[in-house]
Amino acid sequence: MNVETARQILEGIVRPTLEYLGLHSLAAERLLLVTGAHESKGFDYIEQISGPALSWWQIEPDTYASLINDSMPGIQRHRPTTAVAYRGLIRHRYAGYPPEEELARDPVFACATARLLYYRIRDPLPPATLQQAARRYEIEAATDAYLTALGLPP
């Protein structure tokens, strides 16, 4: 994985998306970066090779449907501004198009979806180091050189 690519994804997609949703934290930022890097084989794939998962975060259309149908009412109750922001991504960009298809086309929408999927897990996010986040979700951690190049502590 190219370190500059990872930095651009962090600074241009992950961080602004989390801030827009009102769910930014260092732990969330790093968890999404590690998950995306792992699931997409270094941000190379946006469609699963032999399956339905889409985006760098490899979200299946059925998982997206579960988020919308089962979890969104609770998110609306507990974090209404987050729910409104997320729905705004759907309405603003994809009026008339199936949003689940946009997981492969729009990394901001996919990142927001991935964050909300983590949000519906009751346990708190792991500590804000990439290696701890990776271990928590059984994702192979990045090397110390990679972390150092990004300016992040291992």
N, C-alpha and C positions, 0 to 999 in steps of 0.2 A: 504494500500500500504506500502510496506517495504521501509524505508528511504534509506537503503543501495542500494537497487535495483535502486531507482530513481537517486541516486548519480552516480552509475555506468553507467546508461543510459545517464545522463548529460555529464559526463567526458569521456565516451568511445564511444558514438555515436553522440549525439547532437552537442557538441562543435567542435569535429574534423570535422564533416560533414559540419558545417557552415563555418569553416575556409577553408576547401577544396574548397567550392563553392565561397569563397571570399565574403560571405554575413554574416559574424559573427558580432554580436552585443549582448550586454547583453539582450536587449529587445527581439531579435530573439531567443536567447537561452532559455529564460524563457517562451516565448510564446509557443515554441515547446514542452517544458517540460510539461507545464500546459495542452496544447491540447492533447498530447499523454496520459497523466495520466487520463484525463477526458474521452476521447473517448474510451480508452481501459479498463476502470474500474480499474484503478491502475496498468496499464501495464500487465493486465491478459489476454486480448483477442487480437488476431491478425486477426481474421475473425469475421465479424459481425454475430450475432446469427441468424438473419432472414433477411439477405440482402446481397448485393454484396460487401460491403466495406471491405477493407483489411488493415492490418498493425495497429500499435498502434495509428496511426493518422486517421484510418478509411477512406481511400481514395477509392472511387469507380472507377472501370475500366473506366467508361465513363468520369469521371473527369480527370483521367490520360490522356485519349485520347484527351480531350479538351486542356489540358496543352501542349501536344506535337503538336497538329494540329493548335491551335488558338493562343497560347501565346508564344511558343518557337521562332517564327520569331522575335517578338518584343524583347524578352530577348536577342536573338542573336545580334540584332542591338544595344541595349543599354548596355549590359553587355556580350560582346562576350566571355570573359574568363570564366564567369559563365556557359554560354551555352556549351562551349567546355568541361568544367569539368563535367557537368551533363551528357552530351552525352558519355563521357568517362566511367562513371559508367555503362551505358547501354552496350556499346560495349565491355568493358573490361570483364565484368562478365557474360553477357547473350547472347553472340553471338548465334543465332539460337533459343533462347527461347523468348516467349512473355514477354516483360518487366513488363506489368501490373500484371502478375502472381507472379512476384518476390516481389511485395509490401508486401506480407505475409511472404516471406522467408528471405528478406534482410533488416534489420532495417536501414542500412546506406542509401540504395537506397530510402526507404520509407521516411526517414527523409529529404533527399534532395528534394524529390518530394513535401512533405508538405511545406518545406520552399519556393519553387518556386511557389506553389499555393498561399501562403501568399504574395509573392513578386508581383504577378500580380494584387493585390488590390492596387489601387492608393493611398489610405490613408496611412500616415506613421504608422509604428508599434506603439503600445501603449507604455507608459512609462515602464521602466525596473523594475517594481515590479511584482511579480507573481499575487498579488491580483488585480492590475490595469489591467494587461493583461487578467486575468480571467473575470473581469467585462466587458471589452471591447468586448469580444467574447462570452459573456453570458455563461461562463464556471464557475462552482462552484469553488471557491478559496480553496486552501489548508489551513490547520489550521496553526496558528502561531507556534505551537510546531513542525509541519512538516518543516516549513520554517527555523526555528531556527536550527533544526537538520541538515539541508542541509547547514547551514551557510549562508543563504540568508535572507535579511531583509524582513519583512512582508509588 
